[in-house]
Amino acid sequence: MLIPLALLGLVVYWAVNSGVKNALKEGSSSGALDILKSRYARNEITEDEYKKLKEELSR
């Protein structure tokens, strides 16, 4: 009874741990940069605004 429970615990631990690592690896600045690029592509912001915001995100 303990072996299947231990295996289940390891699987859950591995799933949660790998999910956290992937979230940290992606980072929020790359997501923000993707949003910025999309807004520029849809002409929601000007080229000057794009450059200014991109510079601020890269700091």
C-alpha distance matrix in Angstrom:
0.0 3.8 5.7 6.0 6.6 8.9 10.5 11.3 12.7 14.8 16.1 17.2 18.8 20.6 21.9 23.2 24.7 26.4 27.8 29.3 30.9 32.4 33.9 35.4 36.7 38.6 40.3 42.3 45.7 45.2 44.2 47.3 49.4 48.2 49.2 52.5 53.2 52.4 54.8 57.5 57.1 57.6 60.7 59.2 60.4 63.4 63.3 64.4 61.5 59.1 60.4 60.3 56.8 55.5 57.1 55.5 52.1 52.5 53.2
3.8 0.0 3.8 5.7 5.1 6.0 8.6 9.9 10.4 12.2 14.3 15.3 16.2 18.2 20.0 21.0 22.1 24.1 25.7 26.9 28.3 30.2 31.6 32.9 34.3 36.4 37.9 40.1 43.4 43.0 42.3 45.3 47.4 46.4 47.5 50.7 51.5 51.0 53.3 55.9 55.7 56.3 59.3 57.8 58.7 61.6 61.5 62.4 59.6 57.1 58.2 58.1 54.6 53.3 54.7 53.1 49.7 50.0 50.6
5.7 3.8 0.0 3.8 5.4 5.1 6.1 8.6 9.8 10.5 12.3 14.3 15.2 16.4 18.4 20.0 20.8 22.4 24.4 25.8 26.8 28.6 30.4 31.6 32.7 34.8 36.6 39.0 42.2 41.6 41.0 44.2 46.0 44.9 46.3 49.4 50.0 49.5 52.0 54.5 54.1 54.9 57.9 56.7 57.6 60.4 60.1 61.1 58.5 55.8 56.9 57.0 53.6 52.0 53.5 52.1 48.6 48.7 49.5
6.0 5.7 3.8 0.0 3.8 5.4 5.0 6.1 8.6 9.8 10.5 12.3 14.1 15.3 16.5 18.4 19.8 21.1 22.6 24.5 25.7 27.1 28.8 30.4 31.5 33.3 35.2 37.4 40.7 39.9 39.0 42.3 44.2 42.9 44.0 47.4 47.8 47.2 49.7 52.2 51.7 52.3 55.5 54.3 55.4 58.2 58.1 59.3 56.6 53.9 55.2 55.4 51.9 50.4 52.1 50.7 47.1 47.4 48.4
6.6 5.1 5.4 3.8 0.0 3.8 5.4 5.1 6.2 8.7 9.9 10.6 12.2 14.2 15.4 16.6 18.1 20.0 21.3 22.7 24.4 25.9 27.3 28.8 30.3 32.1 33.7 35.7 39.1 38.6 37.6 40.7 42.9 41.7 42.7 46.0 46.7 46.1 48.4 51.1 50.8 51.3 54.3 52.9 53.9 56.9 56.8 57.8 55.0 52.5 53.8 53.7 50.2 48.9 50.5 48.9 45.4 45.9 46.7
8.9 6.0 5.1 5.4 3.8 0.0 3.8 5.4 5.0 6.2 8.7 9.9 10.4 12.2 14.3 15.4 16.2 18.2 20.0 21.1 22.4 24.3 25.9 27.0 28.3 30.5 32.1 34.4 37.6 37.2 36.6 39.7 41.6 40.7 42.0 45.1 45.8 45.5 47.8 50.3 50.2 50.9 53.9 52.5 53.3 56.0 55.8 56.7 53.9 51.4 52.4 52.4 48.9 47.5 48.9 47.4 43.9 44.1 44.8
10.5 8.6 6.1 5.0 5.4 3.8 0.0 3.8 5.3 5.1 6.2 8.7 9.8 10.5 12.3 14.3 15.2 16.4 18.4 20.1 21.1 22.5 24.5 25.9 26.8 28.8 30.8 33.2 36.4 35.5 34.9 38.2 40.0 38.8 40.2 43.4 43.8 43.4 46.0 48.4 48.0 48.9 51.9 50.7 51.6 54.3 54.0 55.1 52.5 49.8 50.9 51.1 47.7 46.1 47.6 46.3 42.8 42.9 43.8
11.3 9.9 8.6 6.1 5.1 5.4 3.8 0.0 3.8 5.4 5.1 6.2 8.6 9.9 10.6 12.4 14.1 15.5 16.7 18.5 20.1 21.3 22.8 24.6 25.8 27.5 29.3 31.4 34.7 34.0 33.0 36.3 38.2 37.0 38.1 41.4 42.0 41.3 43.8 46.4 46.0 46.6 49.6 48.3 49.4 52.3 52.2 53.3 50.5 48.0 49.2 49.3 45.8 44.4 46.2 44.7 41.2 41.6 42.6
12.7 10.4 9.8 8.6 6.2 5.0 5.3 3.8 0.0 3.8 5.5 5.2 6.1 8.5 9.9 10.7 12.0 14.2 15.5 16.6 18.3 20.1 21.3 22.7 24.2 26.2 27.6 29.7 33.1 32.7 31.9 35.0 37.0 36.1 37.2 40.4 41.2 40.8 43.1 45.6 45.6 46.2 49.1 47.6 48.5 51.3 51.1 52.0 49.2 46.8 47.9 47.8 44.3 43.0 44.5 42.8 39.4 39.8 40.5
14.8 12.2 10.5 9.8 8.7 6.2 5.1 5.4 3.8 0.0 3.8 5.5 5.0 6.0 8.5 10.0 10.3 12.0 14.1 15.4 16.3 18.2 20.0 21.1 22.2 24.4 26.1 28.6 31.7 31.1 30.7 33.9 35.7 34.8 36.2 39.3 39.9 39.7 42.2 44.5 44.4 45.3 48.2 46.9 47.6 50.3 49.8 50.7 48.1 45.5 46.4 46.5 43.1 41.5 42.9 41.6 38.1 38.1 39.0
16.1 14.3 12.3 10.5 9.9 8.7 6.2 5.1 5.5 3.8 0.0 3.8 5.5 5.1 6.1 8.7 9.9 10.6 12.3 14.4 15.4 16.6 18.4 20.2 21.0 22.8 24.9 27.2 30.4 29.4 28.8 32.1 33.8 32.6 34.0 37.2 37.6 37.2 39.8 42.2 41.8 42.7 45.7 44.5 45.4 48.1 47.8 48.9 46.3 43.6 44.7 45.0 41.6 40.0 41.7 40.4 36.8 37.0 38.2
17.2 15.3 14.3 12.3 10.6 9.9 8.7 6.2 5.2 5.5 3.8 0.0 3.8 5.5 5.1 6.2 8.5 10.0 10.7 12.4 14.4 15.6 16.7 18.6 20.0 21.6 23.2 25.2 28.6 28.0 27.0 30.2 32.2 31.2 32.2 35.4 36.2 35.7 38.0 40.6 40.4 41.1 44.0 42.6 43.5 46.3 46.2 47.2 44.4 41.9 43.2 43.2 39.7 38.4 40.1 38.5 35.0 35.5 36.5
18.8 16.2 15.2 14.1 12.2 10.4 9.8 8.6 6.1 5.0 5.5 3.8 0.0 3.8 5.5 5.3 5.9 8.5 9.9 10.7 12.3 14.3 15.5 16.7 18.2 20.3 21.7 24.0 27.2 26.9 26.4 29.4 31.4 30.7 31.9 34.9 35.8 35.7 37.9 40.4 40.5 41.4 44.1 42.6 43.2 45.9 45.6 46.3 43.6 41.1 42.1 42.0 38.5 37.1 38.5 37.0 33.5 33.8 34.5
20.6 18.2 16.4 15.3 14.2 12.2 10.5 9.9 8.5 6.0 5.1 5.5 3.8 0.0 3.8 5.6 5.1 6.0 8.4 10.0 10.6 12.2 14.2 15.5 16.3 18.4 20.4 23.0 26.0 25.2 24.9 28.2 29.8 29.0 30.6 33.5 34.0 34.0 36.5 38.7 38.6 39.8 42.5 41.4 41.9 44.5 43.9 44.9 42.4 39.7 40.5 40.7 37.4 35.7 37.1 35.9 32.3 32.4 33.4
21.9 20.0 18.4 16.5 15.4 14.3 12.3 10.6 9.9 8.5 6.1 5.1 5.5 3.8 0.0 3.8 5.6 5.4 6.2 8.8 10.1 10.7 12.4 14.5 15.4 16.9 18.9 21.1 24.3 23.4 22.6 26.0 27.7 26.6 27.9 31.1 31.6 31.3 33.8 36.1 35.9 36.8 39.7 38.5 39.3 42.0 41.7 42.8 40.2 37.5 38.7 38.9 35.5 33.9 35.7 34.5 30.8 31.2 32.5
23.2 21.0 20.0 18.4 16.6 15.4 14.3 12.4 10.7 10.0 8.7 6.2 5.3 5.6 3.8 0.0 3.8 5.6 5.1 6.3 8.8 10.1 10.7 12.5 14.3 15.8 17.1 19.1 22.5 22.1 21.3 24.3 26.4 25.6 26.7 29.8 30.7 30.5 32.7 35.2 35.3 36.1 38.8 37.3 37.9 40.7 40.5 41.3 38.5 36.1 37.2 37.1 33.6 32.3 34.0 32.4 28.9 29.4 30.4
24.7 22.1 20.8 19.8 18.1 16.2 15.2 14.1 12.0 10.3 9.9 8.5 5.9 5.1 5.6 3.8 0.0 3.8 5.4 5.3 6.3 8.8 10.1 10.8 12.3 14.6 15.9 18.5 21.6 21.3 21.1 24.1 25.9 25.5 26.9 29.7 30.6 30.8 33.0 35.2 35.5 36.7 39.2 37.8 38.1 40.6 40.1 40.8 38.2 35.6 36.4 36.3 33.0 31.4 32.7 31.3 27.8 27.9 28.7
26.4 24.1 22.4 21.1 20.0 18.2 16.4 15.5 14.2 12.0 10.6 10.0 8.5 6.0 5.4 5.6 3.8 0.0 3.8 5.4 5.1 6.2 8.6 9.9 10.4 12.5 14.6 17.4 20.2 19.3 19.2 22.5 23.9 23.2 25.0 27.8 28.2 28.5 31.0 33.0 33.0 34.4 37.0 36.0 36.3 38.7 38.1 39.0 36.6 33.8 34.6 34.9 31.6 29.8 31.3 30.2 26.6 26.5 27.8
27.8 25.7 24.4 22.6 21.3 20.0 18.4 16.7 15.5 14.1 12.3 10.7 9.9 8.4 6.2 5.1 5.4 3.8 0.0 3.8 5.5 5.2 6.2 8.7 9.9 10.9 12.8 15.0 18.2 17.3 16.6 19.9 21.7 20.8 22.2 25.2 25.9 25.8 28.2 30.5 30.6 31.6 34.3 33.0 33.5 36.2 35.8 36.8 34.1 31.5 32.6 32.8 29.3 27.8 29.6 28.3 24.6 25.1 26.5
29.3 26.9 25.8 24.5 22.7 21.1 20.1 18.5 16.6 15.4 14.4 12.4 10.7 10.0 8.8 6.3 5.3 5.4 3.8 0.0 3.8 5.5 5.1 6.2 8.5 10.2 11.0 13.3 16.5 16.4 16.1 18.9 20.9 20.7 22.0 24.6 25.8 26.1 28.1 30.3 30.9 32.0 34.3 32.8 33.0 35.5 35.1 35.7 33.0 30.6 31.4 31.2 27.8 26.5 27.8 26.3 22.8 23.2 24.1
30.9 28.3 26.8 25.7 24.4 22.4 21.1 20.1 18.3 16.3 15.4 14.4 12.3 10.6 10.1 8.8 6.3 5.1 5.5 3.8 0.0 3.8 5.5 5.2 6.0 8.7 10.2 13.3 15.9 15.4 15.9 18.8 20.2 20.2 22.0 24.4 25.2 25.9 28.2 30.0 30.5 32.0 34.3 33.1 33.0 35.2 34.4 35.0 32.7 30.0 30.5 30.6 27.4 25.5 26.7 25.6 22.0 21.9 22.9
32.4 30.2 28.6 27.1 25.9 24.3 22.5 21.3 20.1 18.2 16.6 15.6 14.3 12.2 10.7 10.1 8.8 6.2 5.2 5.5 3.8 0.0 3.8 5.4 5.0 6.3 8.8 11.8 14.3 13.1 13.2 16.6 17.8 17.2 19.2 21.8 22.2 22.7 25.2 27.1 27.2 28.8 31.2 30.3 30.4 32.7 31.9 32.9 30.5 27.7 28.4 28.8 25.6 23.6 25.3 24.4 20.7 20.7 22.3
33.9 31.6 30.4 28.8 27.3 25.9 24.5 22.8 21.3 20.0 18.4 16.7 15.5 14.2 12.4 10.7 10.1 8.6 6.2 5.1 5.5 3.8 0.0 3.8 5.5 5.5 6.6 8.8 11.9 11.5 11.0 14.0 15.9 15.6 17.0 19.6 20.6 21.1 23.2 25.3 25.8 27.0 29.3 28.0 28.1 30.6 30.1 30.8 28.2 25.6 26.6 26.6 23.2 21.7 23.4 22.1 18.4 19.0 20.3
35.4 32.9 31.6 30.4 28.8 27.0 25.9 24.6 22.7 21.1 20.2 18.6 16.7 15.5 14.5 12.5 10.8 9.9 8.7 6.2 5.2 5.4 3.8 0.0 3.8 5.5 5.4 8.4 11.0 11.2 11.8 14.3 15.9 16.4 18.1 20.1 21.3 22.3 24.2 26.0 26.9 28.4 30.4 29.0 28.6 30.8 30.0 30.4 27.9 25.4 25.8 25.6 22.5 20.8 21.9 20.6 17.1 17.1 18.0
36.7 34.3 32.7 31.5 30.3 28.3 26.8 25.8 24.2 22.2 21.0 20.0 18.2 16.3 15.4 14.3 12.3 10.4 9.9 8.5 6.0 5.0 5.5 3.8 0.0 3.8 5.6 9.3 10.9 10.0 11.4 14.2 15.0 15.3 17.6 19.5 20.1 21.3 23.7 25.0 25.6 27.6 29.5 28.6 28.2 30.1 28.9 29.6 27.5 24.6 24.8 25.1 22.2 20.0 21.2 20.4 16.8 16.3 17.8
38.6 36.4 34.8 33.3 32.1 30.5 28.8 27.5 26.2 24.4 22.8 21.6 20.3 18.4 16.9 15.8 14.6 12.5 10.9 10.2 8.7 6.3 5.5 5.5 3.8 0.0 3.8 6.8 8.4 6.8 7.8 10.9 11.7 11.6 13.9 16.0 16.5 17.6 20.0 21.4 22.0 23.8 25.9 25.0 24.7 26.7 25.8 26.6 24.4 21.5 22.1 22.6 19.5 17.4 19.1 18.4 14.7 14.7 16.7
40.3 37.9 36.6 35.2 33.7 32.1 30.8 29.3 27.6 26.1 24.9 23.2 21.7 20.4 18.9 17.1 15.9 14.6 12.8 11.0 10.2 8.8 6.6 5.4 5.6 3.8 0.0 3.8 5.7 6.0 7.0 9.2 10.6 11.6 13.3 14.9 16.2 17.6 19.3 20.8 22.0 23.7 25.3 24.0 23.4 25.4 24.6 25.0 22.6 20.0 20.5 20.4 17.2 15.5 16.9 15.7 12.0 12.4 13.9
42.3 40.1 39.0 37.4 35.7 34.4 33.2 31.4 29.7 28.6 27.2 25.2 24.0 23.0 21.1 19.1 18.5 17.4 15.0 13.3 13.3 11.8 8.8 8.4 9.3 6.8 3.8 0.0 3.8 5.5 5.1 6.2 8.6 9.9 10.7 12.3 14.3 15.4 16.6 18.4 20.0 21.3 22.7 21.0 20.5 22.7 22.3 22.6 19.8 17.6 18.5 18.0 14.6 13.5 15.2 13.5 10.0 11.4 12.9
45.7 43.4 42.2 40.7 39.1 37.6 36.4 34.7 33.1 31.7 30.4 28.6 27.2 26.0 24.3 22.5 21.6 20.2 18.2 16.5 15.9 14.3 11.9 11.0 10.9 8.4 5.7 3.8 0.0 3.8 5.3 4.9 6.1 8.6 9.8 10.3 12.2 14.1 15.1 16.3 18.2 19.9 20.9 19.5 18.4 20.2 19.4 19.4 17.0 14.6 15.1 14.8 11.5 10.0 11.6 10.3 6.5 7.8 9.8
45.2 43.0 41.6 39.9 38.6 37.2 35.5 34.0 32.7 31.1 29.4 28.0 26.9 25.2 23.4 22.1 21.3 19.3 17.3 16.4 15.4 13.1 11.5 11.2 10.0 6.8 6.0 5.5 3.8 0.0 3.8 5.4 5.0 6.2 8.7 9.7 10.4 12.3 14.2 15.2 16.4 18.4 19.9 19.1 18.3 20.1 19.0 19.8 17.7 14.7 15.3 16.0 12.9 10.7 12.9 12.6 8.8 9.4 12.2
44.2 42.3 41.0 39.0 37.6 36.6 34.9 33.0 31.9 30.7 28.8 27.0 26.4 24.9 22.6 21.3 21.1 19.2 16.6 16.1 15.9 13.2 11.0 11.8 11.4 7.8 7.0 5.1 5.3 3.8 0.0 3.8 5.4 5.1 6.3 8.6 9.9 10.7 12.5 14.3 15.3 16.7 18.6 17.3 17.2 19.6 19.2 20.2 17.6 14.9 16.4 16.9 13.4 12.0 14.8 14.0 10.4 12.1 14.7
47.3 45.3 44.2 42.3 40.7 39.7 38.2 36.3 35.0 33.9 32.1 30.2 29.4 28.2 26.0 24.3 24.1 22.5 19.9 18.9 18.8 16.6 14.0 14.3 14.2 10.9 9.2 6.2 4.9 5.4 3.8 0.0 3.8 5.4 5.1 6.1 8.6 9.9 10.5 12.3 14.2 15.4 16.6 15.0 14.3 16.7 16.6 17.1 14.3 11.9 13.6 13.5 9.9 9.2 12.0 10.9 7.7 10.2 12.7
49.4 47.4 46.0 44.2 42.9 41.6 40.0 38.2 37.0 35.7 33.8 32.2 31.4 29.8 27.7 26.4 25.9 23.9 21.7 20.9 20.2 17.8 15.9 15.9 15.0 11.7 10.6 8.6 6.1 5.0 5.4 3.8 0.0 3.8 5.4 4.9 6.1 8.6 9.8 10.5 12.2 14.2 15.3 14.4 13.4 15.1 14.2 15.2 13.0 9.9 11.1 12.0 8.9 7.0 10.2 10.3 7.2 8.8 12.1
48.2 46.4 44.9 42.9 41.7 40.7 38.8 37.0 36.1 34.8 32.6 31.2 30.7 29.0 26.6 25.6 25.5 23.2 20.8 20.7 20.2 17.2 15.6 16.4 15.3 11.6 11.6 9.9 8.6 6.2 5.1 5.4 3.8 0.0 3.8 5.4 5.1 6.2 8.7 9.9 10.5 12.4 14.3 13.8 13.7 15.8 15.3 17.0 14.8 11.6 13.5 14.9 11.9 10.2 13.7 14.0 11.0 12.5 15.8
49.2 47.5 46.3 44.0 42.7 42.0 40.2 38.1 37.2 36.2 34.0 32.2 31.9 30.6 27.9 26.7 26.9 25.0 22.2 22.0 22.0 19.2 17.0 18.1 17.6 13.9 13.3 10.7 9.8 8.7 6.3 5.1 5.4 3.8 0.0 3.8 5.4 5.1 6.2 8.6 9.8 10.6 12.4 11.1 11.4 14.2 14.6 16.1 13.4 10.8 13.5 14.3 11.0 10.6 14.2 13.9 11.4 13.8 16.7
52.5 50.7 49.4 47.4 46.0 45.1 43.4 41.4 40.4 39.3 37.2 35.4 34.9 33.5 31.1 29.8 29.7 27.8 25.2 24.6 24.4 21.8 19.6 20.1 19.5 16.0 14.9 12.3 10.3 9.7 8.6 6.1 4.9 5.4 3.8 0.0 3.8 5.4 5.1 6.2 8.6 10.0 10.7 9.5 8.7 11.0 11.0 12.3 9.7 7.0 9.8 10.8 7.8 7.5 11.2 11.4 9.6 12.0 14.9
53.2 51.5 50.0 47.8 46.7 45.8 43.8 42.0 41.2 39.9 37.6 36.2 35.8 34.0 31.6 30.7 30.6 28.2 25.9 25.8 25.2 22.2 20.6 21.3 20.1 16.5 16.2 14.3 12.2 10.4 9.9 8.6 6.1 5.1 5.4 3.8 0.0 3.8 5.5 5.1 6.1 8.7 9.9 10.1 9.7 11.2 10.6 12.9 11.2 7.9 10.3 12.4 10.2 8.9 12.7 13.8 11.9 13.4 16.8
52.4 51.0 49.5 47.2 46.1 45.5 43.4 41.3 40.8 39.7 37.2 35.7 35.7 34.0 31.3 30.5 30.8 28.5 25.8 26.1 25.9 22.7 21.1 22.3 21.3 17.6 17.6 15.4 14.1 12.3 10.7 9.9 8.6 6.2 5.1 5.4 3.8 0.0 3.8 5.4 5.0 6.2 8.6 8.7 9.7 12.1 12.5 15.0 13.1 10.4 13.4 15.3 12.8 12.2 16.0 16.7 14.7 16.7 20.0
54.8 53.3 52.0 49.7 48.4 47.8 46.0 43.8 43.1 42.2 39.8 38.0 37.9 36.5 33.8 32.7 33.0 31.0 28.2 28.1 28.2 25.2 23.2 24.2 23.7 20.0 19.3 16.6 15.1 14.2 12.5 10.5 9.8 8.7 6.2 5.1 5.5 3.8 0.0 3.8 5.5 5.2 6.3 5.2 6.3 9.3 10.6 12.8 10.5 8.6 12.2 13.5 11.3 11.8 15.4 15.7 14.5 17.0 19.8
57.5 55.9 54.5 52.2 51.1 50.3 48.4 46.4 45.6 44.5 42.2 40.6 40.4 38.7 36.1 35.2 35.2 33.0 30.5 30.3 30.0 27.1 25.3 26.0 25.0 21.4 20.8 18.4 16.3 15.2 14.3 12.3 10.5 9.9 8.6 6.2 5.1 5.4 3.8 0.0 3.8 5.4 5.0 5.8 5.4 6.9 7.3 10.2 8.8 6.5 9.9 12.0 10.7 10.7 14.2 15.3 14.6 16.5 19.5
57.1 55.7 54.1 51.7 50.8 50.2 48.0 46.0 45.6 44.4 41.8 40.4 40.5 38.6 35.9 35.3 35.5 33.0 30.6 30.9 30.5 27.2 25.8 26.9 25.6 22.0 22.0 20.0 18.2 16.4 15.3 14.2 12.2 10.5 9.8 8.6 6.1 5.0 5.5 3.8 0.0 3.8 5.4 7.6 8.6 9.8 10.0 13.4 12.5 10.0 13.0 15.5 14.2 13.7 17.2 18.6 17.4 19.0 22.3
57.6 56.3 54.9 52.3 51.3 50.9 48.9 46.6 46.2 45.3 42.7 41.1 41.4 39.8 36.8 36.1 36.7 34.4 31.6 32.0 32.0 28.8 27.0 28.4 27.6 23.8 23.7 21.3 19.9 18.4 16.7 15.4 14.2 12.4 10.6 10.0 8.7 6.2 5.2 5.4 3.8 0.0 3.8 5.5 8.0 10.1 11.6 14.7 13.3 11.7 15.2 17.1 15.6 15.9 19.5 20.3 19.3 21.4 24.5
60.7 59.3 57.9 55.5 54.3 53.9 51.9 49.6 49.1 48.2 45.7 44.0 44.1 42.5 39.7 38.8 39.2 37.0 34.3 34.3 34.3 31.2 29.3 30.4 29.5 25.9 25.3 22.7 20.9 19.9 18.6 16.6 15.3 14.3 12.4 10.7 9.9 8.6 6.3 5.0 5.4 3.8 0.0 3.8 5.4 6.7 8.8 11.8 10.8 10.1 13.4 15.2 14.4 15.2 18.4 19.4 19.1 21.2 24.0
59.2 57.8 56.7 54.3 52.9 52.5 50.7 48.3 47.6 46.9 44.5 42.6 42.6 41.4 38.5 37.3 37.8 36.0 33.0 32.8 33.1 30.3 28.0 29.0 28.6 25.0 24.0 21.0 19.5 19.1 17.3 15.0 14.4 13.8 11.1 9.5 10.1 8.7 5.2 5.8 7.6 5.5 3.8 0.0 3.8 7.0 9.9 11.9 9.8 9.7 13.4 14.3 13.0 14.5 17.7 17.9 17.7 20.4 22.8
60.4 58.7 57.6 55.4 53.9 53.3 51.6 49.4 48.5 47.6 45.4 43.5 43.2 41.9 39.3 37.9 38.1 36.3 33.5 33.0 33.0 30.4 28.1 28.6 28.2 24.7 23.4 20.5 18.4 18.3 17.2 14.3 13.4 13.7 11.4 8.7 9.7 9.7 6.3 5.4 8.6 8.0 5.4 3.8 0.0 3.8 6.7 8.2 6.0 6.5 10.0 10.7 10.0 11.8 14.6 15.0 15.4 17.9 20.1
63.4 61.6 60.4 58.2 56.9 56.0 54.3 52.3 51.3 50.3 48.1 46.3 45.9 44.5 42.0 40.7 40.6 38.7 36.2 35.5 35.2 32.7 30.6 30.8 30.1 26.7 25.4 22.7 20.2 20.1 19.6 16.7 15.1 15.8 14.2 11.0 11.2 12.1 9.3 6.9 9.8 10.1 6.7 7.0 3.8 0.0 3.8 5.4 5.2 6.1 8.7 9.9 10.6 12.0 14.2 15.4 16.3 18.3 20.5
63.3 61.5 60.1 58.1 56.8 55.8 54.0 52.2 51.1 49.8 47.8 46.2 45.6 43.9 41.7 40.5 40.1 38.1 35.8 35.1 34.4 31.9 30.1 30.0 28.9 25.8 24.6 22.3 19.4 19.0 19.2 16.6 14.2 15.3 14.6 11.0 10.6 12.5 10.6 7.3 10.0 11.6 8.8 9.9 6.7 3.8 0.0 3.8 5.5 5.0 6.2 8.6 9.9 10.3 12.2 14.3 15.2 16.4 18.8
64.4 62.4 61.1 59.3 57.8 56.7 55.1 53.3 52.0 50.7 48.9 47.2 46.3 44.9 42.8 41.3 40.8 39.0 36.8 35.7 35.0 32.9 30.8 30.4 29.6 26.6 25.0 22.6 19.4 19.8 20.2 17.1 15.2 17.0 16.1 12.3 12.9 15.0 12.8 10.2 13.4 14.7 11.8 11.9 8.2 5.4 3.8 0.0 3.8 5.4 5.2 6.2 8.6 9.8 10.7 12.4 14.3 15.6 17.3
61.5 59.6 58.5 56.6 55.0 53.9 52.5 50.5 49.2 48.1 46.3 44.4 43.6 42.4 40.2 38.5 38.2 36.6 34.1 33.0 32.7 30.5 28.2 27.9 27.5 24.4 22.6 19.8 17.0 17.7 17.6 14.3 13.0 14.8 13.4 9.7 11.2 13.1 10.5 8.8 12.5 13.3 10.8 9.8 6.0 5.2 5.5 3.8 0.0 3.8 5.5 5.1 6.0 8.4 9.9 10.6 12.2 14.2 15.9
59.1 57.1 55.8 53.9 52.5 51.4 49.8 48.0 46.8 45.5 43.6 41.9 41.1 39.7 37.5 36.1 35.6 33.8 31.5 30.6 30.0 27.7 25.6 25.4 24.6 21.5 20.0 17.6 14.6 14.7 14.9 11.9 9.9 11.6 10.8 7.0 7.9 10.4 8.6 6.5 10.0 11.7 10.1 9.7 6.5 6.1 5.0 5.4 3.8 0.0 3.8 5.5 5.3 5.9 8.5 9.9 10.5 12.2 14.6
60.4 58.2 56.9 55.2 53.8 52.4 50.9 49.2 47.9 46.4 44.7 43.2 42.1 40.5 38.7 37.2 36.4 34.6 32.6 31.4 30.5 28.4 26.6 25.8 24.8 22.1 20.5 18.5 15.1 15.3 16.4 13.6 11.1 13.5 13.5 9.8 10.3 13.4 12.2 9.9 13.0 15.2 13.4 13.4 10.0 8.7 6.2 5.2 5.5 3.8 0.0 3.8 5.6 5.1 6.1 8.7 9.9 10.6 12.8
60.3 58.1 57.0 55.4 53.7 52.4 51.1 49.3 47.8 46.5 45.0 43.2 42.0 40.7 38.9 37.1 36.3 34.9 32.8 31.2 30.6 28.8 26.6 25.6 25.1 22.6 20.4 18.0 14.8 16.0 16.9 13.5 12.0 14.9 14.3 10.8 12.4 15.3 13.5 12.0 15.5 17.1 15.2 14.3 10.7 9.9 8.6 6.2 5.1 5.5 3.8 0.0 3.8 5.5 5.2 6.4 8.8 10.2 11.3
56.8 54.6 53.6 51.9 50.2 48.9 47.7 45.8 44.3 43.1 41.6 39.7 38.5 37.4 35.5 33.6 33.0 31.6 29.3 27.8 27.4 25.6 23.2 22.5 22.2 19.5 17.2 14.6 11.5 12.9 13.4 9.9 8.9 11.9 11.0 7.8 10.2 12.8 11.3 10.7 14.2 15.6 14.4 13.0 10.0 10.6 9.9 8.6 6.0 5.3 5.6 3.8 0.0 3.8 5.4 5.0 6.2 8.7 10.3
55.5 53.3 52.0 50.4 48.9 47.5 46.1 44.4 43.0 41.5 40.0 38.4 37.1 35.7 33.9 32.3 31.4 29.8 27.8 26.5 25.5 23.6 21.7 20.8 20.0 17.4 15.5 13.5 10.0 10.7 12.0 9.2 7.0 10.2 10.6 7.5 8.9 12.2 11.8 10.7 13.7 15.9 15.2 14.5 11.8 12.0 10.3 9.8 8.4 5.9 5.1 5.5 3.8 0.0 3.8 5.4 5.1 6.3 9.0
57.1 54.7 53.5 52.1 50.5 48.9 47.6 46.2 44.5 42.9 41.7 40.1 38.5 37.1 35.7 34.0 32.7 31.3 29.6 27.8 26.7 25.3 23.4 21.9 21.2 19.1 16.9 15.2 11.6 12.9 14.8 12.0 10.2 13.7 14.2 11.2 12.7 16.0 15.4 14.2 17.2 19.5 18.4 17.7 14.6 14.2 12.2 10.7 9.9 8.5 6.1 5.2 5.4 3.8 0.0 3.8 5.5 5.2 6.7
55.5 53.1 52.1 50.7 48.9 47.4 46.3 44.7 42.8 41.6 40.4 38.5 37.0 35.9 34.5 32.4 31.3 30.2 28.3 26.3 25.6 24.4 22.1 20.6 20.4 18.4 15.7 13.5 10.3 12.6 14.0 10.9 10.3 14.0 13.9 11.4 13.8 16.7 15.7 15.3 18.6 20.3 19.4 17.9 15.0 15.4 14.3 12.4 10.6 9.9 8.7 6.4 5.0 5.4 3.8 0.0 3.8 5.5 5.6
52.1 49.7 48.6 47.1 45.4 43.9 42.8 41.2 39.4 38.1 36.8 35.0 33.5 32.3 30.8 28.9 27.8 26.6 24.6 22.8 22.0 20.7 18.4 17.1 16.8 14.7 12.0 10.0 6.5 8.8 10.4 7.7 7.2 11.0 11.4 9.6 11.9 14.7 14.5 14.6 17.4 19.3 19.1 17.7 15.4 16.3 15.2 14.3 12.2 10.5 9.9 8.8 6.2 5.1 5.5 3.8 0.0 3.8 5.5
52.5 50.0 48.7 47.4 45.9 44.1 42.9 41.6 39.8 38.1 37.0 35.5 33.8 32.4 31.2 29.4 27.9 26.5 25.1 23.2 21.9 20.7 19.0 17.1 16.3 14.7 12.4 11.4 7.8 9.4 12.1 10.2 8.8 12.5 13.8 12.0 13.4 16.7 17.0 16.5 19.0 21.4 21.2 20.4 17.9 18.3 16.4 15.6 14.2 12.2 10.6 10.2 8.7 6.3 5.2 5.5 3.8 0.0 3.8
53.2 50.6 49.5 48.4 46.7 44.8 43.8 42.6 40.5 39.0 38.2 36.5 34.5 33.4 32.5 30.4 28.7 27.8 26.5 24.1 22.9 22.3 20.3 18.0 17.8 16.7 13.9 12.9 9.8 12.2 14.7 12.7 12.1 15.8 16.7 14.9 16.8 20.0 19.8 19.5 22.3 24.5 24.0 22.8 20.1 20.5 18.8 17.3 15.9 14.6 12.8 11.3 10.3 9.0 6.7 5.6 5.5 3.8 0.0
